[in-house]
Amino acid sequence: MFTIFKLFFMLGWVSFGGPAAHIGYFRQTFVEKLKWLDDHEYGQIVALSQFLPGPGSSQVGFALGYKRGGLSGALAAFLGFTLPSVLIMIGLAVVASQVTQHDVFQSIVHGLKLLAVVVVADAAWGMYKNFCKNTLTTSLCLVTAIALLIAPSILMQIALLSIAAIIGACYLKNAATEQVNTTFKPSYVPLCLFIALLVGLPLAAHILPSIALFNDFYQAGSLVFGGGHVVLPLLQNIVGDQLSQDAFLTGYAAAQAVPGPMFTFATYIGYELLPSSPIMGALIATIAVFLPGFLLLLAVLKNWQALAQKPKVAGALTGVNAAVVGLLAAALYQPVFISAVLTPIDIALVLVGFFLMKQIKLPIIWLVVTFMSAGALMSLI
């Protein structure tokens, strides 16, 4: 268990670049170097992480740990890979709380908010190309974006994702895999626990307000299809007015800069939302947002292909992914764009950021440095 923890802990300090890069780091370490599994087995784990809601690269790491050392190995892998990012995010939250009123700090935050425009727009466009390939999926994306721009709320998000799943199951199943005779048999304990928490936590939160924070982040983690960027609009609607947009987008921008999983954005938000015990808030939010994805992974890990090959299930997932693109597009406007782009100079910096990201291929860590420096420079002009 310590060996598993150590390997993932070392990766957690150097895994910059987001989920796609993390998957590359894992393959290099566990397939090529250590030979824990072959490329075919690794490909199956990656495919499963794309099929389920939750943090994709963290689910891959969790599955690798599970394959090597059972549930204890999975927990060791998760803790090792996530701990560096959690520590950094808590450290950034502490620093931000001490210097939040300083003019230079405010300008640096503004620079990071402009970077968030670049990152979210790039994510939305990339997901659009992947998930909106016909008229129906494009329509689901468009309707979702329009509905959330007009009436943004977490209930609207849930309703739109549910409708997209139903439409996908009915009308997108032909684009899915062919019907197979294999029977799907999930692991019922983690599946039942996932459902019980999903349904029971909102009811319990009305009786015990002290668990409201855990409930909010658990619900967000249960709905994140399509990658870590999607956690942005989900958390934004859940958090609402509890947190300023400056603090919210600062945390999101910080999540781009640190190594490890982007879901540790929840660590920063949890720290801010529980000022009476910020470290506890950060830990509660972190555990809650990761938990649903891991429970679902445990439920289907041993027999997931039988589920993925069912046309209605795969069609429902296609519909949900298309709607998620619209959800992210709506979030690109509110809160990201309107709270960051205030002047012609701001839009100019966003355009420069796109050039640096897409043409120069500048690594994300250097983009962070560039936009922080630009923000600091603007405070002196």
Secondary structure, 3 states (H helix, E strand, C coil): CHHHHHHHHHHHHHCCCCHHHHHHHHHHHHHHHCCCCCHHHHHHHHHHHHHCCCCHHHHHHHHHHHHHHHHHHHHHHHHHHHHHHHHHHHHHHHHHHHHCCCHHHHHHHHHHHHHHHHHHHHHHHHHHHHHCCCHHHHHHHHHHHHHHHHCCCHHHHHHHHHHHHHHHHHHCHHHCCCCCCCCCCCCHHHHHHHHHHHHHHHHHHHHCHHHHHHHHHHHHHHCCCCCHHHHHHHHHHHHHHHCCHHHHHHHHHHHHHCCCCHHHHHHHHHHHHCCCCHHHHHHHHHHHHHHHHHHHHHHHCCCHHHHHCCHHHHHHHHHHHHHHHHHHHHHHHHHHHHHHCCCHHHHHHHHHHHHHHHCCCCCHHHHHHHHHHHHHHHHHC
